[in-house]
Protein backbone atom coordinates (compact mmCIF):
# COMPACT_ATOMS: atom_id res chain seq x y z
CA UNK A 1 0.00 0.00 0.00
CA UNK A 2 1.01 3.63 -0.38
CA UNK A 3 3.31 5.18 2.22
CA UNK A 4 1.19 7.54 4.38
CA UNK A 5 4.10 9.28 6.09
CA UNK A 6 4.59 12.96 5.30
CA UNK A 7 1.37 13.21 3.25
CA UNK A 8 0.81 16.79 2.13
CA UNK A 9 -2.40 18.36 3.42
CA UNK A 10 -2.46 21.20 0.91
CA UNK A 11 -4.87 20.40 -1.95
CA UNK A 12 -6.06 22.31 -4.97
CA UNK A 13 -9.62 21.52 -6.03
CA UNK A 14 -9.73 24.33 -8.63
CA UNK A 15 -13.05 25.49 -7.17
CA UNK A 16 -13.21 28.42 -9.57
CA UNK A 17 -12.90 26.20 -12.65
CA UNK A 18 -16.02 24.31 -13.79
CA UNK A 19 -15.52 20.63 -14.49
CA UNK A 20 -14.97 19.97 -18.18
CA UNK A 21 -17.18 17.52 -19.99
CA UNK A 22 -15.83 16.48 -23.35
CA UNK A 23 -18.49 15.94 -25.95
CA UNK A 24 -18.18 13.40 -28.74
CA UNK A 25 -17.44 14.30 -32.32
CA UNK A 26 -19.71 11.80 -34.11
CA UNK A 27 -23.29 12.56 -34.96
CA UNK A 28 -25.78 10.77 -32.72
CA UNK A 29 -23.11 9.26 -30.47
CA UNK A 30 -22.94 11.73 -27.58
CA UNK A 31 -25.26 9.65 -25.37
CA UNK A 32 -23.65 6.27 -26.00
CA UNK A 33 -21.70 4.44 -23.30
CA UNK A 34 -17.98 5.10 -22.95
CA UNK A 35 -16.98 1.71 -24.33
CA UNK A 36 -19.07 2.14 -27.45
CA UNK A 37 -17.71 5.61 -28.10
CA UNK A 38 -14.19 4.29 -27.57
CA UNK A 39 -14.80 1.63 -30.20
CA UNK A 40 -16.21 4.20 -32.61
CA UNK A 41 -13.10 6.33 -32.02
CA UNK A 42 -11.02 3.42 -33.36
CA UNK A 43 -12.98 3.64 -36.63
CA UNK A 44 -13.42 7.39 -37.12
CA UNK A 45 -10.43 9.72 -36.72
CA UNK A 46 -11.06 12.29 -33.97
CA UNK A 47 -9.24 14.97 -36.00
CA UNK A 48 -11.61 14.79 -38.98
CA UNK A 49 -14.55 12.76 -37.69
CA UNK A 50 -14.22 10.57 -40.78
CA UNK A 51 -12.88 7.17 -41.76
CA UNK A 52 -11.20 5.36 -44.63
CA UNK A 53 -12.48 1.85 -44.11
CA UNK A 54 -11.00 -0.90 -46.25
CA UNK A 55 -13.67 -3.45 -47.17
CA UNK A 56 -12.41 -6.98 -47.82
CA UNK A 57 -15.43 -9.02 -46.70
CA UNK A 58 -16.56 -9.89 -50.23
CA UNK A 59 -15.61 -13.56 -49.88
CA UNK A 60 -18.46 -14.27 -47.46
CA UNK A 61 -20.80 -14.59 -50.45
CA UNK A 62 -18.54 -14.16 -53.54
CA UNK A 63 -15.68 -16.50 -52.69
CA UNK A 64 -12.13 -15.55 -53.77
CA UNK A 65 -12.82 -12.15 -55.34
CA UNK A 66 -10.28 -10.69 -57.77
CA UNK A 67 -7.68 -8.90 -55.68
CA UNK A 68 -8.50 -10.91 -52.56
CA UNK A 69 -7.13 -14.29 -53.63
CA UNK A 70 -4.16 -13.91 -51.24
CA UNK A 71 -5.10 -11.41 -48.56
CA UNK A 72 -1.80 -11.96 -46.80
CA UNK A 73 0.01 -10.62 -49.86
CA UNK A 74 -2.38 -8.01 -51.26
CA UNK A 75 -4.20 -6.57 -48.24
CA UNK A 76 -1.91 -6.84 -45.21
CA UNK A 77 0.57 -4.33 -46.74
CA UNK A 78 -2.32 -1.81 -47.05
CA UNK A 79 -3.44 -2.01 -43.43
CA UNK A 80 -1.14 0.79 -42.27
CA UNK A 81 -3.05 3.22 -44.49
CA UNK A 82 -6.55 2.21 -43.33
CA UNK A 83 -8.44 3.76 -40.42
CA UNK A 84 -10.53 0.61 -40.17
CA UNK A 85 -10.86 -2.80 -41.77
CA UNK A 86 -14.15 -4.49 -42.67
CA UNK A 87 -13.73 -8.25 -42.82
CA UNK A 88 -15.09 -11.60 -41.72
CA UNK A 89 -14.02 -13.36 -38.53
CA UNK A 90 -12.43 -16.12 -40.58
CA UNK A 91 -10.06 -13.71 -42.32
CA UNK A 92 -9.45 -11.80 -39.10
CA UNK A 93 -8.34 -14.93 -37.27
CA UNK A 94 -6.45 -16.58 -40.10
CA UNK A 95 -4.72 -13.70 -41.85
CA UNK A 96 -4.85 -10.26 -40.18
CA UNK A 97 -1.92 -9.67 -37.80
CA UNK A 98 -2.92 -9.18 -34.17
CA UNK A 99 -0.64 -6.15 -34.18
CA UNK A 100 -3.16 -4.30 -36.36
CA UNK A 101 -4.25 -1.54 -34.01
CA UNK A 102 -6.96 0.27 -35.95
CA UNK A 103 -10.67 -0.44 -35.99
CA UNK A 104 -12.14 -3.74 -37.12
CA UNK A 105 -15.71 -3.89 -38.40
CA UNK A 106 -16.65 -7.55 -38.53
CA UNK A 107 -19.18 -8.94 -40.99
CA UNK A 108 -21.73 -10.55 -38.70
CA UNK A 109 -24.46 -11.83 -41.03
CA UNK A 110 -24.36 -14.25 -43.91
CA UNK A 111 -25.77 -17.43 -45.40
CA UNK A 112 -26.53 -17.32 -49.11
CA UNK A 113 -24.00 -17.17 -51.90
CA UNK A 114 -24.49 -15.47 -55.24
CA UNK A 115 -26.19 -18.70 -56.34
CA UNK A 116 -29.16 -18.04 -54.03
CA UNK A 117 -31.42 -15.21 -52.87
CA UNK A 118 -28.99 -12.81 -51.22
CA UNK A 119 -31.51 -11.26 -48.84
CA UNK A 120 -31.99 -14.58 -47.02
CA UNK A 121 -29.26 -13.84 -44.47
CA UNK A 122 -29.04 -14.84 -40.83
CA UNK A 123 -26.86 -13.71 -37.94
CA UNK A 124 -23.54 -15.50 -38.43
CA UNK A 125 -21.51 -14.37 -35.41
CA UNK A 126 -22.15 -14.67 -31.69
CA UNK A 127 -21.64 -11.47 -29.69
CA UNK A 128 -19.27 -13.34 -27.37
CA UNK A 129 -16.98 -14.02 -30.31
CA UNK A 130 -17.14 -10.40 -31.42
CA UNK A 131 -16.07 -9.30 -27.93
CA UNK A 132 -13.45 -12.07 -27.77
CA UNK A 133 -11.90 -10.73 -30.97
CA UNK A 134 -12.03 -7.15 -29.68
CA UNK A 135 -13.83 -5.83 -32.76
CA UNK A 136 -14.85 -2.19 -33.01
CA UNK A 137 -18.24 -2.83 -34.64
CA UNK A 138 -20.44 -5.50 -36.16
CA UNK A 139 -21.79 -5.14 -39.71
CA UNK A 140 -25.19 -6.47 -40.74
CA UNK A 141 -26.70 -6.49 -44.22
CA UNK A 142 -30.19 -4.95 -44.36
CA UNK A 143 -32.28 -5.58 -47.48
CA UNK A 144 -34.98 -2.91 -47.49
CA UNK A 145 -37.42 -3.90 -50.21
CA UNK A 146 -35.89 -7.34 -50.56
CA UNK A 147 -37.70 -10.66 -50.34
CA UNK A 148 -36.45 -11.21 -46.77
CA UNK A 149 -36.62 -7.57 -45.66
CA UNK A 150 -38.16 -8.23 -42.24
CA UNK A 151 -35.72 -11.04 -41.49
CA UNK A 152 -32.70 -8.83 -42.23
CA UNK A 153 -34.12 -5.95 -40.19
CA UNK A 154 -34.65 -8.40 -37.33
CA UNK A 155 -31.03 -9.56 -37.71
CA UNK A 156 -29.96 -5.97 -37.22
CA UNK A 157 -32.14 -5.25 -34.20
CA UNK A 158 -30.95 -8.43 -32.48
CA UNK A 159 -27.31 -7.42 -33.04
CA UNK A 160 -28.09 -3.90 -31.82
CA UNK A 161 -29.53 -5.33 -28.59
CA UNK A 162 -26.55 -7.62 -28.09
CA UNK A 163 -24.13 -4.83 -28.93
CA UNK A 164 -25.69 -2.46 -26.42
CA UNK A 165 -25.18 -5.03 -23.67
CA UNK A 166 -21.46 -5.29 -24.43
CA UNK A 167 -20.65 -1.85 -25.80
CA UNK A 168 -20.14 -2.94 -29.41
CA UNK A 169 -21.61 -0.68 -32.15
CA UNK A 170 -23.65 -2.08 -35.01
CA UNK A 171 -23.28 -0.87 -38.59
CA UNK A 172 -26.32 -1.35 -40.79
CA UNK A 173 -25.30 -2.00 -44.41
CA UNK A 174 -28.02 -1.13 -46.89
CA UNK A 175 -28.22 -3.65 -49.71
CA UNK A 176 -29.76 -2.48 -52.98
CA UNK A 177 -31.35 -5.18 -55.11
CA UNK A 178 -30.94 -5.36 -58.87
CA UNK A 179 -34.43 -3.98 -59.48
CA UNK A 180 -34.16 -1.10 -57.00
CA UNK A 181 -33.08 2.42 -57.87
CA UNK A 182 -30.09 3.81 -56.01
CA UNK A 183 -31.74 7.20 -55.65
CA UNK A 184 -32.05 9.58 -52.71
CA UNK A 185 -35.60 8.47 -51.96
CA UNK A 186 -34.67 4.80 -51.56
CA UNK A 187 -31.34 5.44 -49.82
CA UNK A 188 -33.01 7.92 -47.46
CA UNK A 189 -35.64 5.32 -46.59
CA UNK A 190 -33.15 2.51 -46.01
CA UNK A 191 -30.64 4.53 -43.96
CA UNK A 192 -33.31 6.12 -41.79
CA UNK A 193 -34.86 2.72 -41.00
CA UNK A 194 -31.45 1.40 -39.90
CA UNK A 195 -30.85 4.41 -37.67
CA UNK A 196 -34.37 4.46 -36.23
CA UNK A 197 -34.02 0.83 -35.20
CA UNK A 198 -30.73 1.39 -33.41
CA UNK A 199 -27.76 1.11 -35.75
CA UNK A 200 -24.97 3.41 -34.57
CA UNK A 201 -23.45 3.68 -38.08
CA UNK A 202 -24.98 3.14 -41.53
CA UNK A 203 -23.19 2.22 -44.73
CA UNK A 204 -24.89 3.07 -48.00
CA UNK A 205 -24.25 3.97 -51.62
CA UNK A 206 -23.70 7.40 -53.10
CA UNK A 207 -26.25 8.92 -55.47
CA UNK A 208 -25.59 11.82 -57.83
CA UNK A 209 -28.71 13.76 -56.88
CA UNK A 210 -29.87 14.43 -53.33
CA UNK A 211 -27.19 12.60 -51.38
CA UNK A 212 -27.00 15.54 -48.99
CA UNK A 213 -30.64 14.87 -48.03
CA UNK A 214 -29.74 11.24 -47.30
CA UNK A 215 -26.99 12.21 -44.87
CA UNK A 216 -29.03 15.04 -43.35
CA UNK A 217 -32.00 12.76 -42.75
CA UNK A 218 -29.93 10.09 -40.99
CA UNK A 219 -29.21 10.88 -37.31
CA UNK A 220 -26.07 8.70 -37.19
CA UNK A 221 -22.89 8.72 -39.31
CA UNK A 222 -23.19 7.50 -42.89
CA UNK A 223 -20.22 5.77 -44.52
CA UNK A 224 -20.25 5.64 -48.30
CA UNK A 225 -19.93 2.23 -49.95
CA UNK A 226 -17.38 2.10 -52.75
CA UNK A 227 -19.38 -0.21 -55.00
CA UNK A 228 -18.12 -1.44 -58.35
CA UNK A 229 -14.65 -0.69 -59.68
CA UNK A 230 -14.35 2.74 -61.24
CA UNK A 231 -11.50 4.61 -62.86
CA UNK A 232 -9.31 6.09 -60.14
CA UNK A 233 -10.28 9.70 -60.81
CA UNK A 234 -13.97 8.77 -60.84
CA UNK A 235 -13.65 6.92 -57.53
CA UNK A 236 -11.84 9.86 -55.94
CA UNK A 237 -14.50 12.24 -57.26
CA UNK A 238 -17.27 10.08 -55.81
CA UNK A 239 -15.52 10.00 -52.42
CA UNK A 240 -15.04 13.77 -52.48
CA UNK A 241 -18.68 14.40 -53.36
CA UNK A 242 -19.88 12.04 -50.63
CA UNK A 243 -17.85 13.57 -47.78
CA UNK A 244 -18.60 17.09 -49.04
CA UNK A 245 -22.28 16.22 -48.77
CA UNK A 246 -22.14 14.91 -45.24
CA UNK A 247 -20.73 11.36 -45.33
CA UNK A 248 -18.47 10.47 -42.40
CA UNK A 249 -16.05 8.67 -44.67
CA UNK A 250 -15.92 5.79 -47.12
CA UNK A 251 -15.82 2.01 -47.01
CA UNK A 252 -14.01 1.09 -50.20
CA UNK A 253 -12.93 -2.30 -51.42
CA UNK A 254 -12.67 -2.95 -55.14
CA UNK A 255 -11.77 0.67 -55.91
CA UNK A 256 -8.69 0.15 -53.78
CA UNK A 257 -7.55 -3.47 -53.99
CA UNK A 258 -8.40 -3.75 -57.71
CA UNK A 259 -6.56 -0.52 -58.52
CA UNK A 260 -3.34 -0.75 -60.52
CA UNK A 261 -1.60 0.75 -57.47
CA UNK A 262 -3.61 -0.11 -54.33
CA UNK A 263 -1.24 1.53 -51.82
CA UNK A 264 -1.22 4.76 -53.80
CA UNK A 265 -4.98 4.68 -54.18
CA UNK A 266 -5.82 4.19 -50.51
CA UNK A 267 -3.49 7.06 -49.61
CA UNK A 268 -5.15 9.30 -52.20
CA UNK A 269 -8.57 8.36 -50.82
CA UNK A 270 -7.29 9.31 -47.36
CA UNK A 271 -6.31 12.76 -48.64
CA UNK A 272 -9.80 13.27 -50.02
CA UNK A 273 -11.63 11.99 -46.95
CA UNK A 274 -9.59 13.65 -44.22
CA UNK A 275 -8.44 16.88 -45.86
CA UNK A 276 -11.05 17.33 -48.60
CA UNK A 277 -8.30 17.41 -51.20
CA UNK A 278 -9.95 18.12 -54.58
CA UNK A 279 -10.25 15.00 -56.80
CA UNK A 280 -7.88 16.17 -59.54
CA UNK A 281 -5.19 17.04 -56.99
CA UNK A 282 -5.74 13.69 -55.25
CA UNK A 283 -5.44 11.92 -58.59
CA UNK A 284 -2.13 13.69 -59.25
CA UNK A 285 -1.02 12.56 -55.78
CA UNK A 286 -2.02 9.00 -56.71
CA UNK A 287 -0.03 9.18 -59.95
CA UNK A 288 3.03 10.48 -58.09
CA UNK A 289 2.94 7.64 -55.58
CA UNK A 290 2.31 5.12 -58.34
CA UNK A 291 5.31 6.44 -60.29
CA UNK A 292 7.55 6.20 -57.23
CA UNK A 293 6.40 2.62 -56.68
CA UNK A 294 7.04 1.68 -60.31
CA UNK A 295 10.53 3.18 -60.23
CA UNK A 296 11.33 1.34 -57.01
CA UNK A 297 10.30 -1.95 -58.62
CA UNK A 298 12.53 -1.34 -61.63
CA UNK A 299 15.55 -0.87 -59.37
CA UNK A 300 15.10 -4.29 -57.82
N, C-alpha and C positions, 0 to 999 in steps of 0.2 A: 504494500500500500504506500501511498505518498507520504513523504516525511512532513510532519505537521509542526516541526520546530521552526521558529522564526518566520511564521506566516505573516505576510504583510496585511494590515487591517485597512489600509487605504484602498478604496475602490473607486472606479469611475463608471457610473451607469449611463453617462451621456443623457441626462434627464432632459436636456433642452433639444435633443435631436430625436425626432419621431422615428420609430422603427421602420425600416425599409421593407417593402414587400414587392419582390420582383414579379412582374407579370410574365406572360409567356407569349412568344412571338408568333405562334401558329394560330390561324383562325379557328375558333371553336374549341380550343384546347385549354383555355385558362382555368376551367373548373375540373379538369381531370386530375386523378391522383398523381403524386410525385413520380411513382415508378413508371406510369404510362407516359408522362411528359418526358421523363429521362430517356425512354426508348424512342420516342418521336425525335428527340434531339440527336439521336444517333443517325437518323435518316435525313433530317432536314438541317442544313447548316444554320447555326444561330446568326451568323453574319448576314446572310441573305434571306433566310427563311425559305430557301428552296433546296431542291435535291436533284442530282443526276444519278438516277437509279439505273443499274444495268440489269436488264431482264434476260435471264437465260433459262427460264422454266419451260420452254417450248416442248421439251421432250416428254412432258407428262401426258401429252396427247398426240404429239407429232413424231415421237421417236427421235432418232439422231438427225436433227435439223442441220442444214448446211451451215458450217461455221461453228457448230457445237459438237462435231464428231469426237474431238479430243479436248475437253474442257480444260484439262490440266495444261495443255500446250497453248490453246488459243485465248482462254478467258483469264486464267490465273495471272498472267502478266498484266492484265488490264485493271486488276482489282485496286491498285494503288491510286487510280484516277477516279474511282467511283465513290460517291457518297454512301451508296447503299447497293445491295445485291438482291435481286429477286430470283429465287431458285427453289427447287424441291428439297425435301429433307434427305433424299437419297444422294443427290449431288453434294449437298452440304457436308454430309458425313464422309462420303467417299473421296471427295476431290478438293474441297475448299480448305485451305490451311487454317488451322485454329488460331493462327496469329493474325488473321484478318480482323481488324478492329472496328470497322465501320458497320453500319446497320445491315441487318439481314431481314428481308421480307420473305417469309416462307409460304410457298404455295400450299394451301391447306384443304383444297377440294380437288376432286378428280373422279375418274371412272371411265367415261367413254373415250374412245379414240376417234380419229377422223373417219373411221369406218361406221360409226354409229351416230345417234342423235347427241350432239355435243351438250345440249342443255340438261341432259340427264345425269348431273353430277351429284355426288354425295360428299359429306365431310370425310377427308382422307387422313387427317392428322389429329391425334389426341392432344389436348391442351397440355397435359403433363409432358409430352415429348417436346412441344414448342418451348416450354419453360426450361426443360432439361438442356435444350440446345441453345438457350439464351438468345432466342430470336427477338428482333425489334418489333415485328408485326406479323400478322397472319393475313394472307391474301385469299379471298374467296370470289369465285366467278358468279356473277349475278346476271341472269338472262331475262331481262325485262322484255316481255312480248314473246318469249320463247315458249316452246311446248311445255317445259317443266319450270315455268316462271316461279310459281309458288314454292316449289321444292328448293330452288336455288336461293330464294329470299329467306326461306326458313333455315337453310344452311348458314346464311350470313348471321341471322339473329341468334342462332345457337352459338356461333363462334364469338359474337359480340358479348353474350352473357358470360361465356367461359373466360373471355379475355378480360372482362371487367373484374372478375374474381381474382385474377392473377396479375393484373396490371399490364396486359399485352394488347396493344391496339389491333384493330381489324381494318384491313383495307378492302373495300368493296370494289371489284373490277367489273365494269359494265361490259358485257358481251353484246355485240351487235350482229344479229343474224343476217344471212345473205339477202333476205327480202326486206330488211329494214333500212330506212334512210338514216345516214349519219348526219342528221341536221340538228340544229339547236333545240328544236321542240322535243325530239326524242332523247337527246343527250341530257337536256334539262330535266326531263321526267325521270330518267334512269338514275342520274346522280342524286337528285333530291330524295328519291325513295331510299337509296342506300344511306344517305345522311340522316333522314328522318327516323330510320329504324336502327340507328346506332353506330354505323361505321364511322371511325375517327378520321379516315382518309378515303378518298375515292379516286380511282384511276379510270380515265375515259379517253375517248378519241377527240382530236381537234376537228373543228368544222370551220369552213372559210367564212361563214356568215353567222354572226350572233354568238360566237364562243364566249364573249364577255358576259352575256346574259346567263350562260351556263355556269360560269365561275361565280358570278354575283349571286345567283340563286341557290348556290350550295353553301351551307353554313360551316363546312369543314374544308380542309385543303384538297384541291384537285390536282392530280398528277397526270400529265398528258401521256397517253400511250403512243409509242413510236409507230406501230403498225407496219405495213409492208415496206420493203426496201425502196428507198428513193435515191435519186442523185444527191451527193453530199450537200451541195448548195441548197437544194430543195428541202432536205431534212433540217438543215440549220435554220432556214427561213421559217419552217413550220414551228420549230422549237422557240424561235424568237417571237413569233406572233402569239404563241400560246402563253408564254410567261408575261409578255406585254399586256395580255388581256386577262391576267389574273391567275394563271396556273402557278402552282407552287413547285414547279419543276417538271421533269420528264422521266419517263420510264422507258428507255429505248433498248432494243435488242438488236434486231436485224440491221437497223441503220448504223449500228456500231460494229458488231462482230462480222457482218457481211461486207463492210467497207473494204476498199483496197488497202487502207491503212488504219486499222481499228484503234491503235493507240493515239494516233493523231486525231482521229475523229472524236473520240470520247473527250479529249482535251479541248477540242474546238467547241463541242457541245457545252462543256463546263464554262467556257468563256461566255457563251450566249446566256446560259441559265443564271450564272452568278453575277455577271457584270453587265448584262444586257448589251454585249458587243454586237454591233450590227452584223447581219448575215454575211455580207460580202467581205467584211474585215475578218470575220471568223473563218470564212472559207480560205482566205489568203493565209491565215494562221495555220489552217489545216495543211495547205499545200507546202508551206515552209517546213513544218514538222515531217511531212511525208518525204520531202526532198532530202532532209537531213538523214532520215531513216534509210532511204535508198542509197545514199552515198556511203553510209556506214556499212551497209551490206556489201557494197562493191569492194571495200577495203579488206574485207575478210577473205 
